[in-house]
Amino acid sequence: MCEIFLRGDPALFEKRSRSMRIDGHVTSVCVEVIFWDMLERVSREQNLKLSQFISELYREGLIKTGEVNNLSSVLRVACLNYLTHEDTVLPNTQRTLQATMII
């Protein structure tokens, strides 16, 4: 048995809802605590408030697919994409710095 689930803190698997404003609309999003922790970490790395970061992910979803039917899924997949491609994801400040170095 791999015990990946068994060794995790059970509190991390509990679902939590948060209300936030996205593009002027108040909505409630429900994901597991472990995803909220990851989203907070990544938003800090991007120098954004959590609500700003989630709004950006929402807008990216609109650009990519034309609609966002399940924001909770978008957030979970974004976290997994981040973990899978963490070495290629740069905070906004680093992207800006690199862009100015290229120019």
Order of alpha helices (4+ residues) and beta strands (2+ residues): beta-beta-alpha-alpha-alpha-alpha
